[in-house]
Amino acid sequence: MIRDAWEGSLQPLYNYMSDLPSLEGEPAPILPRKHARRVSGQLSSLDLGRGCPYQCSFCTIINVQGRKSRFRSPDDLERAIRENYRQGNRRFFITDDNFARNRHWEPLFDRMIQLRVVEGLKIGFTIQVDTLCHRIPNFIEKAAQAGVRRVFIGLENINPDNLLAAKKRQNKITEYRAMLQKWHEHGATTCAGYIIGFPGDTRESILHDIEIIKRELPLDVLELFMLTPLPGSEDHKTLWQQGVWMDPDLNKYDLNNRVTHHPVMSDEDWDDAYRAAWESFYSLEHVRTVLRRTAAHPRGRPHTTLTTLLWFKLMTMFEGVHPLEGGAFRRKSRRDRRDGLPLERPFVFYPRYTAEIALKAWHYWAVYRKARSILREVLTAPDRSTYTDLSITPAGEDEFDRLDLYHATAGGEGALAHKRREDRMRARVGQTVSITIAK
């Protein structure tokens, strides 16, 4: 492409999606220490695979990185970790969209275990996985040994009808609880992405579903996103072809702002439902519940969990940005203005900026004091180690008969019926195999 540009013969399209380059042996991107230390948790990042076999309509990955998966080798992983380690980077976010579908996950985990356990490198990892990762034998066990301390799960929704509409067929709500409980058993903090604004959503259904999540799923952190037709996604292409309005300001395509209209909700209801969902999940009452679940487990990390919960709560309450784009201190420059906006006078800008800082600091302190008080109560509670609730109660015989997750969500009954059919089929196959072996 550069050669064509030099020669003045640029083509309108360069498509190499069917001939993607290998990752093995290629240098991995390195985030210099001076930048990593300014990231919350001082996380650096690396990728061990690119591409995704699924077809979620809201996602851009399959068009940006392709549906054909490519992988790095354990040697590539070790080189990247050692280079980061020499700079002082100790914690890593593995950016693969679904590490559980990396067919080399086991040798990669083995190399991490060797570096941590055998050589004593003090390293930790955050990974992204799907909702069926717990069915891979030994996957979660090895992840814990490899130093996975936080796991991000693309939950997206608890309504099977919404999941089908977005072509997220790989998500089974009947697997959510078992998967999340298994991660908790191995001491990992669970974070889940959750999308608001699917065609079947209403303000009432959104808040109803958030309450089910709070009560029945042992999630530590919920990352809420607006359903956004990102350029490069199938959703964007479909709306463009249908002539549906989408906001022309690409600055708003950050998953935190509404950029199109909803088929059922008004713009005001959609915006209000999004804000109310954040407020509901990160209410101090639910913060207490999450901390109790964490503190009850021998491997739980209540202090770390509270830090994350506070970060998400404060960013949404007082900064008006998504927590993943927030920071501990908001820096503003008077001369940084969007094109077309006038430059403010110093005696207007700086007094207002100072007042904003003071007011936010006061609000931060007020919330922090309440949260610290809750943490002290949780840590000193007489029943700390014996605490239990519905979300962390192991599955029983009536698991699928009594939970709202299966009976009070759109499509939940159908998903449950499908699981029972699959279970009966597996049982028949198992009986047939047993009889054959016996013969």
ABEGO torsion letter per residue (X at the ends): XAAAAAAGABBABBBAAABBBBABGBBBBBBBAAAAAABBGGBBBBBABBEBABABAABAAAAAAEABBBBBBAAAAAAAAAAAAAAGBABBBBABABAAABAAAAAAAAAAAAAAAAAGBBBBBBBBBBAAAAABBGAAAAAAAAGBABBBBBAGBABAAAAAAAGBAABBAAAAAAAAAAAAAAGBBBBBBBBBGBAABBAAAAAAAAAAAAAABBBABBBBBBBBBBBGBAAAAAAAAAGBBBBABAAABAGABBABBBAABBAAAAAAAAAAAAAAAABAAAAAAAAAAAAABAABBAAAAAAAAAAAAAAAAAAGBBAAABBABBBBBAABBBBGBBBBBAAAAAAAAAAAAAAAAAAAAAAAAAAAAAAAAAAABAAAAABBBAAABBBBAAAAAABAAAAABBGAAAAAAAAAAAAAAAAAAAAAAAAAAAX
